[in-house]
Amino acid sequence: MPLTALQYEEELLETISQLSNYAESISISDKKDVLRFGASARIIQYKKMAIIYIVHNNRVVVRAVMPLHLSKNKDHL
């Protein structure tokens, strides 16, 4: 894997792992394209990626990581 891609992947995984520190401080989305991942789904942005997750039993469950341009919800971020 090229070094740039490896660094990007490491930073993305670090962002996801840090979610446990503030996951519930992000508002639950009211957008249909996010809520299809769960009634209490939330979304954050990492560079040009959308990370959609829920909090269940005090655990962060990542439901999707997708390019932001595929999310109709990019204005909400």
N, C-alpha and C positions, 0 to 999 in steps of 0.2 A: 504494500500500500504506500502511495506517495506520502512524504512527510507532512505536507499541508493537509491532506485528507485525514491523516492520523491525528494531527493536532486538533482539527475541527471536531472529530469524533470524541476525543478526550474532553474537550471543552463542553460539548453537548451533554455528555454523560455527567460531567461535574455539575452543570446547570440543573439537570434532572435530580441528581442526588441532593443538591442544596434545597430542593423544593420542600423537604420536610421541615425546614426552619421557618417557612412563611406560607405554606400552601393554603391555609385557611384564611389568610389575609386577602387573598385574591377573590373578588366577587364571583358568585356563580353566574354563569353566562345566561343571557336571555335569548341567545341566537339559536335558531333551529339547527343549523349545521354543526354547532358544538353540542347541543343537547341530545343529538342522536347518539352520542357516546355515553349518555347517562343523565338522569334528571338533575343531578347536582354538578355537572361538568363545568370545569373552569379552563381557561386558556392563558398561556403566557407565550411570549415570543423570545426565541434565541436566534439572533442574526436574522436569517430569512426562513426560519423554521417555526412552525406553530406546534406547541406542546400542549396537548389536551389531556386533562387528568381529572380524577375525582378523589375525594378523601373518604375513605371507608374504614371504620373502626380505628381511627387515628393513624391510618396508613395512606400514603400517597400511591395511587394506582394510575399509572400512565396508560391512557387508552389509545393515544395516537401521537405520532410525531410525523408531520408532513410539511412539505414546502408551503410556505405562507401563501404563495400565489394560488394554491389549490383551495385555500380556505376562503369562503365568501365573507368571513368574519374579520378580515384584516383591518377594517376601520375601527373595530372594537378594541384593538390592542393598544 
